[in-house]
Amino acid sequence: MYMETDELLKKRFRELARKCYQNNQYTFTGFLSLADLACFYEMEKELSYVSYKVWGGSEFCERAMVRFGKVEELGYEEEFPIACIKVKPLAAKFADALTHRDFLGALMNLGIERNTLGDIWLKENIGYIFCLEGMADFMIENLTKIKHTSVKGNRTKEMPGLPELDRQEVRIQISSERADGVLAKVYKLSRSEAVELFRQKKVFAGGRLCENNSQLLKKGDIISARGYGKFEYLGQQNISKKGKINASVMCYGKVIS
């Protein structure tokens, strides 16, 4: 089933790239998961005849769309058809403690397809939902209850910035900057457990599938591990007296993809 999905995705990427090139117009995918984006990056060389940009509504979004084409080639600009909907309880005092899964479940119950939805950010029981522009009005009109809580949605351009999202700088001590060792320290895993995540194709570096667990990380690398979270490697701070590397990472949380 995985291979079938993979091939269908590649076929769709080819069609959109060809349409952009032949018709001199922008084309867009729906929202893609990390695994979908990794599939796209595998085709970079094949699709190199057309330019592209990846965007999810914010630089910190994991689910993102691919836009084929750029202004220098097409002669005009067209923004990504992405809206952000702010959804909050009508009576905050009596609201359930809502989770990301609650928001996603309520949207799925409306029959909304997953590829029309980007990331969902949650801040103090208020959800910020990235979605296709064409779905925004439908969501605002129909998303009226999450669990037992009545809610109301509105378009917004004032979304929580990175400082407002859950993030935490973590200091770690490592023997080397190998990806598996850093990931093991960050998520308190054994080295073998960390290696298994690479084998299961659950680790992504900069949105691209990372299968090389011995890859050396450099400052600024963004690592995502499905089921665990996402962090930015901030680099070495100093070397301990015993020759260990004291390093820092910035862990990001409360984002569902």
C-alpha positions in Angstrom: 0.0 0.0 0.0 2.9 2.3 0.8 4.5 1.8 -2.6 1.2 2.4 -4.4 0.7 5.7 -2.5 4.3 6.6 -3.3 3.9 6.1 -7.0 0.6 8.0 -7.1 2.2 10.9 -5.4 5.1 10.9 -7.8 2.7 10.8 -10.7 0.8 13.8 -9.3 4.0 15.8 -8.8 5.0 15.1 -12.5 1.6 16.2 -13.7 1.7 19.5 -11.7 5.3 20.3 -12.8 4.4 19.6 -16.5 1.3 21.7 -16.3 3.3 24.6 -14.8 5.9 24.4 -17.5 3.6 23.9 -20.5 0.9 26.4 -19.5 3.1 29.0 -17.9 1.1 29.0 -14.7 1.5 28.2 -11.0 0.4 24.8 -9.8 0.0 23.7 -6.2 -0.2 20.4 -4.4 -2.4 19.9 -1.4 -0.9 19.9 2.1 1.8 17.2 2.3 3.1 15.2 5.3 6.8 14.9 6.1 6.7 11.5 4.3 5.0 13.0 1.3 7.6 15.8 1.1 10.4 13.3 1.4 8.9 11.6 -1.7 8.9 14.9 -3.5 12.5 15.7 -2.6 13.5 12.3 -4.1 12.3 13.7 -7.5 14.2 17.0 -7.4 16.6 16.0 -10.2 13.7 14.7 -12.4 11.7 17.9 -11.9 14.6 20.3 -12.1 13.3 21.9 -15.3 10.7 23.8 -13.2 11.2 25.9 -10.0 9.3 25.2 -6.8 8.7 26.6 -3.3 7.6 24.7 -0.2 5.4 26.6 2.3 2.8 25.7 5.0 1.7 29.2 6.1 4.6 29.7 8.5 8.3 28.8 8.4 7.6 26.6 11.4 4.9 24.5 9.8 5.6 20.8 9.1 2.7 20.1 6.8 3.3 22.1 3.7 2.3 22.7 0.1 4.6 22.7 -3.0 4.1 25.5 -5.5 5.6 24.9 -9.0 6.8 28.1 -10.7 8.3 31.4 -9.7 7.8 35.1 -10.7 11.1 35.3 -12.6 9.9 32.5 -15.0 6.2 33.2 -15.2 6.2 37.0 -15.1 3.7 37.3 -12.3 3.3 36.4 -8.6 0.6 34.1 -7.1 0.5 33.5 -3.3 -0.1 30.2 -1.7 -3.9 29.6 -1.3 -3.5 29.1 2.5 -5.8 30.6 5.2 -5.4 30.5 8.9 -8.5 30.0 11.0 -8.5 31.0 14.7 -10.9 28.8 16.6 -11.8 29.6 20.2 -14.5 28.4 22.8 -17.5 30.7 23.0 -17.4 30.4 26.8 -13.8 29.9 27.8 -14.7 29.4 31.5 -16.8 26.3 30.8 -14.8 24.8 27.9 -13.2 21.4 27.9 -9.4 21.2 27.9 -9.0 20.8 24.2 -6.2 18.9 22.6 -4.8 18.8 19.1 -6.4 15.5 18.5 -9.8 17.0 19.6 -9.4 19.7 16.9 -8.3 17.2 14.2 -11.1 14.8 15.1 -13.8 17.4 14.9 -12.5 18.5 11.4 -12.4 14.9 10.2 -16.0 14.4 11.4 -17.0 17.2 9.0 -15.7 15.1 6.1 -12.7 17.4 5.5 -9.9 15.6 3.6 -6.5 15.6 5.3 -4.7 17.1 2.4 -6.8 20.3 2.7 -5.4 20.8 6.3 -2.0 22.0 7.3 -0.6 22.2 10.9 -2.8 22.8 13.9 -1.3 25.0 16.6 -2.8 25.2 20.0 -2.3 28.0 22.5 -4.3 28.3 25.7 -7.2 26.3 24.3 -7.4 28.4 21.1 -6.6 26.6 17.9 -4.9 28.0 14.8 -5.7 25.9 11.8 -3.9 26.2 8.5 -6.1 25.1 5.6 -6.7 25.6 1.9 -8.3 28.9 1.2 -11.2 27.2 -0.5 -12.0 25.3 2.7 -11.9 28.3 5.0 -15.5 29.5 4.8 -16.8 25.9 5.1 -14.8 25.4 8.3 -15.9 28.7 9.8 -19.5 27.9 9.1 -19.5 24.2 10.2 -16.9 23.8 12.9 -19.2 24.8 15.8 -18.4 22.2 18.4 -15.3 20.4 19.6 -16.0 17.6 22.1 -18.7 19.2 24.3 -17.4 22.8 23.7 -19.1 25.3 21.4 -16.6 27.1 19.4 -16.4 29.9 16.8 -13.8 30.4 14.0 -12.6 33.4 12.2 -9.9 34.1 9.6 -6.8 35.6 11.2 -3.4 36.8 10.2 -2.4 37.2 13.8 -1.2 33.7 14.6 1.1 32.9 17.5 4.7 33.5 16.6 7.5 31.1 17.5 8.1 32.8 20.9 4.5 32.0 21.9 4.6 28.4 20.9 5.9 25.8 23.2 9.6 25.7 22.9 12.4 24.8 25.2 16.2 25.1 24.9 17.8 21.8 26.1 21.4 21.3 26.9 22.9 17.9 26.1 26.2 16.2 26.3 27.2 14.0 23.4 30.3 12.1 22.2 29.8 13.3 18.6 27.3 15.2 16.5 26.0 12.1 14.9 22.3 12.4 14.2 21.4 9.2 16.1 23.3 10.2 19.2 21.8 13.6 19.3 18.3 12.3 18.8 18.8 9.7 21.5 19.9 12.4 24.0 17.1 14.8 23.1 14.3 12.2 23.5 16.0 10.1 26.2 16.3 7.0 24.0 18.9 4.3 23.8 21.2 4.4 20.8 19.5 1.3 19.4 16.0 2.8 19.8 17.2 5.9 18.0 18.7 3.9 15.2 15.5 2.0 14.8 13.6 5.3 14.1 16.0 5.8 11.1 15.4 2.3 9.9 11.6 2.8 10.1 11.9 6.0 8.0 10.6 8.2 10.8 13.4 10.8 10.9 13.6 13.8 8.7 16.3 16.5 8.3 15.1 19.8 6.9 11.9 18.0 5.6 13.9 15.4 3.8 13.9 11.7 4.8 17.1 10.9 6.7 18.2 7.3 6.6 21.8 7.9 7.4 21.9 7.7 11.2 25.6 8.5 11.3 25.1 11.9 9.5 26.8 14.7 11.3 24.5 17.5 12.3 25.5 21.1 11.9 24.2 24.3 13.5 20.7 25.2 12.3 19.7 21.7 11.2 16.0 21.0 11.9 15.3 17.4 12.8 11.8 15.8 13.0 11.1 12.4 14.5 7.6 11.1 13.9 5.9 10.3 17.2 8.5 12.4 19.2 8.6 16.0 17.9 10.9 18.4 16.3 14.1 20.2 17.3 16.7 22.6 15.9 20.3 21.7 16.6 21.9 24.9 18.0 25.4 23.5 17.9 28.4 23.1 20.2 28.8 25.3 23.2 32.1 24.0 24.6 34.0 20.8 25.3 33.9 19.2 28.7 37.1 18.3 30.7 36.4 14.7 29.7 36.3 15.5 26.0 32.5 15.4 25.6 30.6 17.9 23.5 28.3 20.2 25.4 25.6 21.3 22.9 22.2 22.8 22.8 19.0 22.1 20.9 15.7 24.0 20.7 12.7 21.6 21.1 9.4 22.6 19.6 6.1 21.3 20.8 2.3 21.6 20.6 2.2 21.3 16.8 0.3 18.5 15.2 1.0 17.5 11.6 
